[in-house]
Amino acid sequence: MAKYLLLIYGDEQLWQAMSAEEIKNLQEGHAAFAAAAGDAILGGHELEPSITATSLRGQTSGRSRLTDGAFLETKEVLGGYYVVEATDLDAAIALAEKLPELSAAHSGVEIRPIREGN
């Protein structure tokens, strides 16, 4: 079985403006996703807002530079992730399609194979 990272992106301002009912529906959607995925989920978490991010940037000196924030050039930010196990990419896509964020026009999911070994 292969492992995949499901990265959940969306418009952070819209997430923060959600009503209590919308948050409840989103949480129920994730509970339904977890129930459908079962043991295929190896881990996952919702992330704190991007304003809490800290980034390290490489420099030609070989030292890193610490900065506050994610400094993304887009409205979409990483809001959470799941690590799942699936037989192949098609199976990972089928799992990802169950995520509730895909019912919102401002959200998306990136699926990345996890490289194991080396």
C-alpha positions in Angstrom: 0.0 0.0 0.0 1.2 3.5 -0.8 0.9 6.5 1.4 -0.5 9.8 0.2 -0.8 13.3 1.8 -4.1 15.0 1.2 -3.5 18.8 1.5 -6.6 20.8 2.1 -6.5 24.4 0.7 -9.0 27.1 0.9 -9.7 30.8 1.4 -8.8 31.4 5.0 -11.0 34.5 5.2 -14.0 32.5 4.2 -13.2 29.8 6.7 -12.9 32.3 9.5 -16.2 33.9 8.6 -18.1 30.6 8.7 -21.2 30.6 10.9 -21.6 28.1 13.8 -23.9 26.0 11.5 -21.4 26.0 8.7 -18.6 24.9 11.1 -20.8 22.1 12.4 -21.6 21.0 8.9 -17.9 21.0 8.0 -17.1 19.0 11.1 -19.8 16.5 10.3 -18.4 16.2 6.8 -15.0 15.3 8.2 -16.5 12.8 10.6 -18.3 11.2 7.5 -14.9 11.2 5.6 -13.2 9.5 8.6 -15.9 6.9 8.8 -15.7 6.2 5.1 -11.9 6.1 5.0 -11.6 4.0 8.2 -8.2 2.5 8.7 -6.9 4.2 5.5 -6.4 7.3 7.6 -3.0 7.2 9.2 -3.1 10.8 10.6 -4.3 14.3 10.0 -4.9 17.6 11.6 -6.6 21.0 11.1 -3.9 23.7 11.1 -4.0 27.0 13.0 -4.4 30.2 10.8 -1.5 31.1 8.5 -0.8 34.2 10.6 0.6 31.9 13.2 3.1 30.3 10.8 6.8 30.7 11.0 9.0 30.1 8.0 12.7 29.3 7.5 14.2 30.5 4.3 17.5 29.3 2.9 20.2 31.8 2.0 23.3 31.5 -0.1 25.4 31.9 3.1 24.2 28.4 4.1 22.3 29.8 7.1 18.6 30.0 7.4 16.6 33.2 7.9 13.6 33.1 10.2 10.4 35.0 9.2 6.9 35.3 10.6 4.1 34.1 8.4 3.7 31.9 5.4 3.9 34.8 3.0 1.8 33.1 0.3 1.1 34.9 -2.9 -2.5 33.5 -3.0 -5.7 33.6 -1.1 -5.6 29.9 -0.7 -3.8 28.6 2.3 -3.1 25.2 3.8 -5.8 24.5 6.3 -5.3 20.9 7.2 -4.1 17.5 6.0 -4.6 13.8 6.1 -2.1 11.0 5.6 -3.8 8.1 4.0 -2.9 4.7 2.8 -4.3 3.6 -0.6 -3.6 0.9 -3.1 -2.9 3.5 -5.8 -3.5 7.1 -6.9 -7.0 6.3 -8.1 -7.9 5.0 -4.7 -6.4 8.1 -3.0 -8.4 10.3 -5.3 -11.6 8.4 -4.5 -10.9 9.0 -0.8 -10.1 12.7 -1.3 -13.3 13.2 -3.2 -15.2 12.5 0.0 -13.7 15.6 1.8 -16.3 18.2 2.5 -14.1 21.1 1.3 -14.7 19.9 -2.3 -18.3 21.1 -2.0 -17.0 24.7 -1.6 -15.9 26.6 -4.6 -13.0 28.3 -2.7 -11.4 25.0 -1.5 -9.3 22.3 -3.1 -7.3 19.2 -2.2 -3.8 18.4 -3.4 -2.8 14.8 -3.4 0.9 14.0 -3.0 2.5 10.6 -2.9 4.8 10.2 0.1 8.2 9.0 -0.7 9.3 6.2 1.5 12.8 4.8 2.0 15.7 6.2 0.0 
